[in-house]
Amino acid sequence: MQCGFEAFAVLGVTSIMFRRAWVFALLSGLCCVLAFGLAHAAEVESGVNRAGSDYKNFEMVPTIAGFEPCKSACEFDEQCKSWTFVQSGVQGPKARCWLKNAVPKATNDKCCVSGLPVRAHGCEINGKVRMDILDRDCQEARTTGCIKRLLNDEEYKGCLRAQPVVGSSCVIDGVKRKDVADRNCREAQKTGCIRRLLTDEQYQNCLAAQKQKAAGGGATTPPPAGGGGATQVPDEWSKMLKAHNDLRMKHCSPPLQWDASLAAAAKAYAETGPLDRHGASNENMANALQLRTTNGVTTAVLPAKSDPDAFQDTWGCEDQYYKYDDPQICGGFKSSCGEPKSECKGNSPVTGHFTQVVWKSATRVGCGRATRKINGQDGTNWVCRYDTGNTNSAAALRQNVLPVGCKP
């Protein structure tokens, strides 16, 4: 299992930052926090240099993420015992990352940021030893399927919602709902929403969707456990949904349906969330800045891209670089699609956004966008969230990411 990645691209006058993180995955009936970037979070030492024991170093592509790509490179490499990020201007015009096969002595130095990766000794869950779960989180992962300390309130409730429901006999609108636990059945039958599994905003959106359904419009399926569910896509998002489903069709994945609850959460994070950090699991993110100069006056173009262009330039373009004969997700920073990544096997390009878009077991998506300040200028920030995230295991990838020419 590998962690999510962040990427930065400059395409002409357009600067694009796009990211993807896999926070929790449904595996053998257990949804638990995976991702080396979380479970294997490194101890970060600001203003510290650990000189020596270097076995690999590389020049850093300038991004707003700072030392994070260096930290991630160490976390992905089992040989790495510590790392040091040297700021730009110290060893050259660009920053440099040093990976080490030992843990040299720490010395105070403002030029650098260093860190030690945290390792796990293996957590056995459902007969499988999980090296991506820290020892201190093992019991909680076994019991609840989620690790609360690594999640905000919204993410934690989302993880709980993803847990399998055992022995349900709940019937809603004549449909037996195996995804609604008996203890939640009465509330779900009455309101269509389950309060304890939702944030305040998600709960209000769920109630609004049920009101729309009662009025005869919008909802196309009964709500799933915790509310939400497939709803009619708003006109402004029809092209983004079509871009997703056109690509999914080529890879024999069923079309995604729009989910108002996911869309509300995505929009909220697009408006207020940090541009260099994920706000939830199962998320693709992009932001872009496009400037236009007319008669010596420079102004921002809003939105910076159309939704289909943002989709293709950040996520869809990765499909040509995915290796079906050696299935794996490459994480890292990139300046454009196809850029070789030294930290990935065989210098492979980034492919995580593409695999999330076509992930066969995903059924719903919701997106939001907002105008945000990017490099001091007004730009556009997109966030799309999915009901099911991709998983960086060969078996899961073979089942969920099929080549063009496949048979449904």
Backbone hydrogen bonds, N-H to C=O, Kabsch-Sander energy under -0.5 kcal/mol:
donor,donor_aa,acceptor,acceptor_aa,energy
5,F,20,R,-2.8
7,A,18,F,-1.5
8,F,334,K,-0.9
9,A,16,I,-4.3
10,V,335,S,-1.0
11,L,14,T,-3.5
12,G,10,V,-0.6
14,T,11,L,-2.4
15,S,13,V,-0.5
15,S,289,L,-1.6
16,I,9,A,-4.0
16,I,14,T,-0.5
17,M,287,N,-2.3
18,F,7,A,-1.7
19,R,285,M,-1.5
20,R,5,F,-2.8
21,A,283,E,-0.8
23,V,21,A,-0.7
25,A,32,C,-1.5
27,L,25,A,-0.7
27,L,30,L,-2.3
30,L,27,L,-1.5
32,C,25,A,-1.5
32,C,30,L,-0.7
34,L,23,V,-2.5
38,L,35,A,-2.2
39,A,34,L,-1.2
39,A,35,A,-2.2
40,H,35,A,-0.7
40,H,36,F,-0.6
41,A,38,L,-1.5
43,E,116,L,-2.5
44,V,42,A,-0.5
45,E,114,S,-3.6
46,S,44,V,-0.6
47,G,112,C,-1.4
48,V,45,E,-1.0
48,V,112,C,-0.6
49,N,107,T,-3.0
51,A,49,N,-0.6
55,Y,99,L,-2.4
56,K,99,L,-1.3
58,F,97,C,-1.8
60,M,95,A,-3.0
66,G,63,T,-1.0
68,E,65,A,-1.8
70,C,67,F,-0.8
71,K,67,F,-2.2
72,S,68,E,-2.8
73,A,69,P,-2.2
74,C,70,C,-1.7
75,E,71,K,-2.1
76,F,72,S,-2.0
77,D,73,A,-0.8
77,D,74,C,-0.7
78,E,76,F,-0.7
80,C,77,D,-1.6
81,K,100,K,-3.4
82,S,100,K,-1.2
83,W,115,G,-1.9
84,T,98,W,-2.2
85,F,113,V,-3.8
86,V,84,T,-0.5
86,V,96,R,-3.0
87,Q,85,F,-0.5
87,Q,111,C,-2.7
89,G,92,G,-3.0
90,V,87,Q,-1.4
91,Q,87,Q,-0.6
96,R,86,V,-2.1
97,C,58,F,-2.7
98,W,84,T,-2.5
99,L,56,K,-3.1
100,K,82,S,-2.4
101,N,53,S,-2.1
107,T,49,N,-2.3
109,D,47,G,-2.4
112,C,109,D,-1.7
113,V,85,F,-2.0
114,S,45,E,-2.3
115,G,83,W,-1.8
116,L,43,E,-1.3
123,C,130,R,-1.9
124,E,122,G,-0.5
125,I,123,C,-0.6
125,I,128,K,-3.1
128,K,125,I,-2.0
130,R,123,C,-3.1
130,R,128,K,-0.6
131,M,129,V,-0.7
133,I,130,R,-0.8
137,D,134,L,-1.3
138,C,134,L,-0.7
138,C,135,D,-1.1
141,A,137,D,-2.3
142,R,138,C,-2.3
143,T,139,Q,-2.2
144,T,140,E,-2.9
145,G,140,E,-0.8
145,G,141,A,-0.9
146,C,140,E,-0.6
148,K,146,C,-0.6
150,L,147,I,-1.2
151,L,148,K,-1.9
156,Y,152,N,-2.7
157,K,153,D,-2.2
158,G,154,E,-2.0
159,C,155,E,-2.3
160,L,156,Y,-2.3
161,R,157,K,-2.2
162,A,158,G,-1.2
163,Q,160,L,-1.2
166,V,164,P,-0.5
170,C,180,V,-0.5
172,I,175,V,-2.8
175,V,172,I,-2.0
177,R,170,C,-3.3
177,R,175,V,-0.5
178,K,176,K,-0.9
180,V,177,R,-1.3
181,A,179,D,-0.5
184,N,181,A,-1.6
185,C,181,A,-0.6
185,C,182,D,-1.1
186,R,182,D,-0.5
188,A,184,N,-2.3
189,Q,185,C,-2.8
190,K,186,R,-1.9
191,T,187,E,-2.9
192,G,187,E,-0.7
192,G,188,A,-1.4
193,C,187,E,-0.5
195,R,193,C,-0.6
197,L,194,I,-1.2
198,L,195,R,-1.7
203,Y,199,T,-2.6
204,Q,200,D,-2.2
205,N,201,E,-2.3
206,C,202,Q,-2.4
207,L,203,Y,-2.5
208,A,204,Q,-2.2
209,A,205,N,-2.2
210,Q,206,C,-2.2
211,K,207,L,-2.1
212,Q,208,A,-2.1
213,K,209,A,-2.2
214,A,210,Q,-2.5
215,A,211,K,-1.4
216,G,213,K,-1.5
217,G,212,Q,-2.4
219,A,217,G,-1.4
220,T,230,A,-1.4
221,T,230,A,-0.9
227,G,224,P,-2.5
231,T,258,W,-3.0
237,W,234,P,-1.7
238,S,235,D,-1.3
241,L,237,W,-2.3
242,K,238,S,-2.3
243,A,239,K,-2.3
244,H,240,M,-2.0
245,N,241,L,-2.6
246,D,242,K,-2.8
247,L,243,A,-1.5
248,R,244,H,-2.4
249,M,245,N,-2.3
250,K,246,D,-1.2
251,H,247,L,-0.8
251,H,248,R,-1.0
252,C,249,M,-1.4
253,S,248,R,-2.5
257,Q,363,T,-2.4
258,W,231,T,-0.5
259,D,365,V,-2.1
260,A,229,G,-0.7
263,A,259,D,-2.3
264,A,260,A,-2.4
265,A,261,S,-2.1
266,A,262,L,-2.5
267,K,263,A,-2.7
268,A,264,A,-2.2
269,Y,265,A,-1.9
270,A,266,A,-2.4
271,E,267,K,-2.0
272,T,268,A,-1.8
273,G,269,Y,-2.4
277,R,274,P,-0.9
282,N,21,A,-0.5
283,E,21,A,-0.8
284,N,384,C,-2.6
285,M,19,R,-1.8
286,A,382,W,-2.3
287,N,17,M,-1.7
288,A,380,T,-2.7
289,L,15,S,-1.3
291,L,13,V,-0.6
292,R,299,T,-3.1
294,T,292,R,-0.5
294,T,297,V,-2.8
297,V,294,T,-2.0
298,T,296,G,-0.5
299,T,292,R,-2.9
301,V,290,Q,-3.1
302,L,300,A,-0.5
310,A,306,S,-2.7
311,F,307,D,-2.5
312,Q,308,P,-2.6
313,D,309,D,-3.0
314,T,310,A,-1.3
315,W,311,F,-2.5
316,G,311,F,-2.4
317,C,312,Q,-1.6
318,E,315,W,-1.3
319,D,316,G,-1.7
320,Q,317,C,-0.6
321,Y,318,E,-1.9
322,Y,319,D,-1.0
324,Y,322,Y,-0.8
326,D,323,K,-0.8
330,C,328,Q,-0.6
331,G,329,I,-0.5
339,E,336,S,-1.7
341,K,348,S,-0.7
342,S,340,P,-0.6
344,C,341,K,-1.8
347,N,344,C,-2.1
348,S,345,K,-1.0
351,T,330,C,-1.4
352,G,330,C,-0.9
355,T,351,T,-2.0
356,Q,352,G,-1.7
357,V,353,H,-2.1
358,V,354,F,-2.1
359,W,355,T,-0.7
359,W,356,Q,-0.5
360,K,400,N,-1.5
362,A,359,W,-1.4
365,V,257,Q,-2.2
366,G,385,R,-2.0
368,G,383,V,-2.5
370,A,381,N,-1.8
372,R,370,A,-0.5
372,R,379,G,-1.9
374,I,372,R,-0.5
374,I,377,Q,-3.7
377,Q,374,I,-1.9
379,G,372,R,-3.4
380,T,288,A,-2.8
381,N,370,A,-2.8
382,W,286,A,-4.1
383,V,368,G,-2.5
384,C,284,N,-2.6
385,R,366,G,-2.9
386,Y,282,N,-2.5
387,D,364,R,-1.7
393,S,391,T,-1.9
397,L,393,S,-2.6
398,R,394,A,-2.3
399,Q,395,A,-1.4
400,N,396,A,-1.7
401,V,397,L,-2.6
402,L,251,H,-0.6
402,L,400,N,-0.5
405,G,250,K,-0.6
406,C,403,P,-1.6
